[in-house]
Structures are given as structure tokens and as C-alpha cells.
Amino acid sequence: MRAALPTLSDKVLSDRLAQLDEAGVIHRDRRPGWPPRVRYTLTAKGHRLGPVLQALWDWGAETRARDNA
């Protein structure tokens, strides 16, 4: 995620991930070892957000295309 969001600070990313975990959208799995490794996966609740996020993406793409035309 860090590579995909280079301008986002570590603290903000950690806070957002913690909020999503608390809301039940993602599951945080900390792996033993050094350095610490954490794996995030979508929960069933998170998967149900897929169509909503896709609709927002589509709307943004359509709006941008119209504004550029």
C-alpha cells in the first residue's frame, strides 16, 4: 500500500487502516518476526462495498471525460 500511496504519511495510513479494521471492513493479521509484517484482507462487509466504490469510480471517470470534452 505504501508504494501505491506515496504522498500519504505513515501515521495517516495507519489511522485509516485502524478505522477500517474497527468498522469491520478489513481484517488486520500481524505476522510474527522482525521486521513486523501486517497483512490486511477485506472482510465480507468490505467486499460488499465493491459495487459502491465502482459506481463512484465510474461517475468520476464520466464526469472527467465530459469536463475534458
C-alpha positions as CSV (number, residue, x, y, z in Angstrom):
1,M,0.0,0.0,0.0
2,R,2.9,2.3,0.8
3,A,4.0,2.3,-2.9
4,A,0.5,3.0,-4.1
5,L,0.0,6.0,-1.8
6,P,3.4,7.7,-1.7
7,T,2.2,11.1,-0.5
8,L,0.2,9.7,2.4
9,S,2.0,9.8,5.7
10,D,2.6,6.6,7.6
11,K,0.6,7.9,10.5
12,V,-2.5,8.8,8.4
13,L,-2.3,5.4,6.6
14,S,-2.1,3.6,10.0
15,D,-5.0,5.6,11.4
16,R,-7.2,4.9,8.3
17,L,-6.4,1.2,8.3
18,A,-7.2,1.1,12.1
19,Q,-10.6,2.8,11.4
20,L,-11.4,0.3,8.6
21,D,-10.5,-2.6,10.9
22,E,-12.6,-1.2,13.7
23,A,-15.5,-0.8,11.3
24,G,-15.2,-4.4,10.1
25,V,-14.3,-3.5,6.5
26,I,-10.8,-5.1,6.7
27,H,-9.1,-7.7,8.9
28,R,-5.6,-7.0,10.2
29,D,-3.3,-10.0,10.6
30,R,0.0,-9.3,12.3
31,R,2.7,-11.9,11.4
32,P,5.4,-12.8,13.8
33,G,9.0,-11.9,13.2
34,W,11.3,-9.0,12.6
35,P,10.6,-6.6,11.0
36,P,6.9,-6.8,11.9
37,R,4.7,-7.8,9.0
38,V,1.0,-7.0,8.8
39,R,-1.4,-8.4,6.2
40,Y,-4.8,-6.8,5.5
41,T,-7.7,-8.5,3.9
42,L,-11.2,-7.4,3.0
43,T,-14.0,-8.9,5.1
44,A,-17.4,-9.8,3.7
45,K,-18.5,-6.4,4.7
46,G,-15.6,-4.9,2.8
47,H,-16.4,-6.9,-0.3
48,R,-20.0,-5.6,-0.3
49,L,-18.5,-2.1,-0.7
50,G,-17.2,-3.1,-4.2
51,P,-20.2,-2.1,-6.2
52,V,-20.5,1.3,-4.4
53,L,-16.8,2.1,-5.0
54,Q,-17.1,1.0,-8.6
55,A,-20.1,3.3,-9.1
56,L,-18.2,6.3,-7.6
57,W,-15.2,5.5,-9.9
58,D,-17.4,5.3,-12.9
59,W,-19.1,8.6,-12.0
60,G,-15.8,10.3,-11.6
61,A,-14.5,8.9,-14.9
62,E,-17.6,10.0,-16.8
63,T,-17.5,13.5,-15.2
64,R,-13.8,13.9,-16.0
65,A,-14.4,12.8,-19.6
66,R,-17.3,15.3,-20.0
67,D,-15.2,18.1,-18.5
68,N,-12.3,17.4,-20.8
69,A,-14.5,17.3,-23.9
